Amino acid sequence: MANPFTDHPRAVGETYLEHSQVAGSVGFKMIGAGLACLVHAVLPFLFVTTGSRTILALHAKITSGRRKEHAQGVLAELRTANVDAA
């Protein structure tokens, strides 16, 4: 029987707790970078590279190791969905 709490974490080689820690960490970093981007929109001399640096760092973290195979699968699904929507 499928368990929605453990199926996805297992697919990326993590336990539920490990996955919640990684996902929470990524989420908080995204919030911080998003806030920096909003400040940058008004005051362009502040947080000049924060958004792009955060995106690159998170991409590297998410697509490394066992997560790489999962990320490639997600990208393939997105490409298929975009083609179907066109």
Protein Blocks (a to p, Z undefined) as FASTA:
>chain_A
ZZfklmmmmmnopafklmmmmmmmmmmmmmmmmmmmmmmmmmmmgoklmmmmmmmmmmmm
mmgcjllmmmmmmmmmmmmmmmmmZZ
